Amino acid sequence: MGDAPFDPIPSDTAVRAVQVSVDAAQAGATTGVLVTSDGDVPAAIGADRDELARWGFTGRAGQTLARPSAGADVVAVGAGPAGRLDTAAIRDAAAHHARAVARDTVVTLSLAGTEGLDLAEVASAVVEGVLLGRYRYDQLRTEPATVPVTGIVLVTDGDAAEALAGARRGLVLARAALVSRDLANTPAGYLTAPDLADVAVRLGAANGLEVEVFDKAALTEMGCGGILGVNAGSVVEPRLVRLTYRGGEGHLAFVGKGITYDSGGISLKPSNAMHAAMKMDMSGAGAALAALSVLKDLGVGTTVTAYLACTDNMPSGSATKLGDVLTTRSGRTIEVVNTDAEGRLVMADAIALAVEDGVDAIVDIATLTGAALAALGTARAALLGNDDALAAQVESASAATDERIWRLPLEHRYRPQLDSDVADIKNLGGEFAGAITAALFLAEWAGDVSWAHLDIAGTMKSDSDDAVWTKGATGFGARLLAELAGAFTVPVA
């Protein structure tokens, strides 16, 4: 690193520099070739299924096998059953191939065998998979852990213009995910709330966004007692950032939880592996910011505003105490019965601002509850909401990006668990259904506005390389939100 200034989002520059191209031949390059676990083996492999099996290769998803050949070296890339070959499987296969050729700066993959699928979507999935699969957070290493990808070649005799258009879209979506990963992987000492706001200003200026930053004095004047209450124990000021992309018809809001480090406050977390990952508690804000940064390049036709509620949550003599009551932007009061249920406090102010701005729909995204992790594990995020039409749009975006979610019921019979004896509401429910009671809390601030909530606590990080997910922060939600914005229609009441 030397004396170079620290850059929290190196992927923004790196992905913009990647060159994509389309070629009808594969001579002179190590080329990945998709091999399903049944059906014909592509001729480019130079072996039949029995010979591949002798080498232990069956075409199972995740397998790779390098095979030198007289023309160009090939890597057989397992793609799973032929009947299940879709863009999600292709994206994952491209990620496995990119790691199999870890020293190659230019990654080449054949699209043979994908002829029944939309060529542009396949090309986009390949580019996304390559870049997501090769990602490593190298910012604080003296020696990089991986060779950067500088070029991606798609081998196909299909329409080159169509494939190239899809590949370029894949670059944009991958950039969103990798910027989100960069932010979440950055240690809290390098990415405070003011630092995150500075990144938002930089990305906004580069991508045609209107950016407003509200500091502690402004938040005090605005009456944002939720954010200020969480920030009370910190020596670092909070920030609320509002970014707007002017796309035209309809107005969609993203609200992101931006807790740059969560100690739990007075309700201190135990010193375990999850506590060590709390630099990632701003993953929701990171995903929302990264998604906004690519909307111009995607040509999105909807106006989208993101609200990033940013602070750390620290214990000190000035920290909010259990039993304290906070007055939020909406005027409603919250009894704090656990300072580790802090994300919903900052988001209450941000959601209230979105409602004031008259948006048509709100989608919030947050690493909110351990209950979502307990219920769904690390493979799916929880979705809750007050509008089936909006939830269906979120589910459609999830299916397109393979960022998997599962809808939980917004069960209003649990709402009395949030009743307070001294305030309008308290910030924690009972022992069970924690993901649902947290969503019920947020729903109070959304009111009658169409609203959906993504709890990404389980999906915020991966403990190992797994297809498109690399060890560390996943950037989950950035591609989903960008996809949602591009296809958004105003829900009909």
Secondary structure, DSSP 8 states (H G I E B T S, - for coil): -TT----S-HHHHHHHT-EEEEES--TTS-EEEEE-SSS---GGG-S-HHHHHHTT----TT-EEEE--SSS-EEEEE---GGG--HHHHHHHHHHHHHHTTT-SEEEEE-TT-TTS-HHHHHHHHHHHHHHHH----TT-SS-SS----EEEEE-SS-HHHHHHHHHHHHHHHHHHHHHHHHHHS-TTT--HHHHHHHHHHHHHHTT-EEEEE-HHHHHHHT-HHHHHHHTT-SS--EEEEEEE--SSSEEEEEEEEEEEE--TTS---SSHHHHTGGGGGHHHHHHHHHHTTHHHHT--SEEEEEEEEEEE--STTS--TT-EEE-TTS-EEE-S-TT--HHHHHHHHHHHHHHTT-SEEEEEE---HHHHHHHTTT-EEEEES-HHHHHHHHHHHHHHT--EEE----GGGGGGG--SSSSEES---SS-HHHHHHHHHHHHHTTSEEEEEE-TTTSEESS-BTTB-SEE--TTHHHHHHHHHH------
